[in-house]
Amino acid sequence: MTPTAKCADVVLPASTWLERCAITGGMEAGSTFYHLAREMNPKHILLYTPGVMPPRGESLDDFEIVCRLAEKMGYGAHFPWKSSREWIEELLEAARADARFPWFKDVTIEKLEAEGQITLDVPDAAPG
C-alpha cells in the first residue's frame, strides 16, 4: 500500500488500464511535450483500451465503482448503463449528434475497437 493510501479513510480498489474498457483523449505530442503543443500543432487523438484481462482480486473498473456508489447514494437510476462499453457507446452517440463536435461524426465504438486509436480532425484553437 502506498504512503498516501495508508492515510486514507477509504481506499477504492480501482483496476488497472489493462483491466478496464476506456477511452482517453490525447495529442500526438503527449504530455512530455505539452508545453510545445501550440508550436508543434499536434493532432488530437482518441485512444481505446478494451481491457485485456479481468480485474485482479477485489479491484473494480472505475465505471463499476461510480455506479455502485451512485446506487448506494440513491442515484442509481441516473446510471442506467450495464458496462463501461455501453456508456462509451452512448457518449459517442451523443457526440456524433452534437453539431458542436463535427470531428466525432464517424467515430463509433466498433471503429475504436478495430483501430485502437483515431485521429480527430479538431480545428486549431483561436489565436491568443
N, C-alpha and C positions, 0 to 999 in steps of 0.2 A: 504494500500500500504506500502511496506517495505521502510525503510530509503534509501536503495540502489536504489530501483525503483524510488523514488522521485527525485534522482539526474540524472536519465536517460533522454536523449533526446527522445528516442523511447522505448516503452515497448511493447513487443510482447506477446500476451495473450496465452501462452502455456498451453495446457491441462495437467491434472494430469495423473499419470500412470494408474489409473483406467479407463481413458477415451481414451486411445490410444492402438493400436496394436503395440507391440515392442518385440525385442529380446535383451537380455542382457547377457553378459558373466560374469562368476564369478568363485569363488572357494569355496569348502565346508567350508574352514576356515573363509571366509568372511573378510570384511575389518578390523574388530576389531583385528583379529589375523594375519593380513597380514605380519607383521614383523617375525612371526614364520612359515610362509608358507613353507620355504625350509626344516625346520626340521620336520614339520608335514606331508609333502608330500600329500597335499590335492588333490582331483580330480578336474578337470576343469568341469564346468557345463555351459549349455546354458539354460537360462530361457526364457519362452514365456509368455507374458501378452496379452490377446486378446482384451482388452478394454471391460469393462462390462457395461458401461453407456455412453451416448452421452456427448460430451464436454458441459460444462455449459457456459451460456452467450455467449460472443464473442470469447471464447478461442478456439484454434485450435490445432490439433495434430502437433508435431514438423515437421513431414513429410510434412504436408499441408503448414506450414509456409515456409519451404525451397522451395517447389515447386512454391508457389505464388511469393516469392522473385525472384526466377530464371526466372519466366515468365516476371515479371516487368523489369528485367535487360536484357532481350533478350536471356536468356539461357534456355528457356522452353523446347526446343527440346532435351536437354540433360537430361531431367527428364520426360521420357515418361510414367511412372507408374501412374496408376489411384488411387492407395491406398498404404498405408504402407505395407499391407499384400502382395500385388503384388510385391512390391520392395523386401520384405524379401524372397519371393519365388525365385526371380531371384538371389539374393545374395547367398542363399543356393545352388541353382543350379550351380552357378559359383564355389563355394567352393567344391562341390562334384566332379566337373570336373577337379579340380586343384590337380595334383599329390603331391604338397607340403602339402596338408591338408587331408591326408587319414582318419583322425578321423571324417570327415564330410560325409563319403561315404554313410551312412544310414540315415542321418538327412534330413527330409523333413518337410515342414510346417504342413502337416497332422499329422505327428508323434509328433511334438511340440504341436499342438492343443490338441491331445489326451492325452499326458503325462504331458505337462506343463513345464517339466524340463528334460533335457537329460544330462547324464554324458558322457563327451567326453574322449576318450582314447588318450590323448595327451601325447607324450613321455616326460620323465623327462628332464629338462634343462641340458645342459652340465655343468660339474663342473667348478667352478671358478667364 
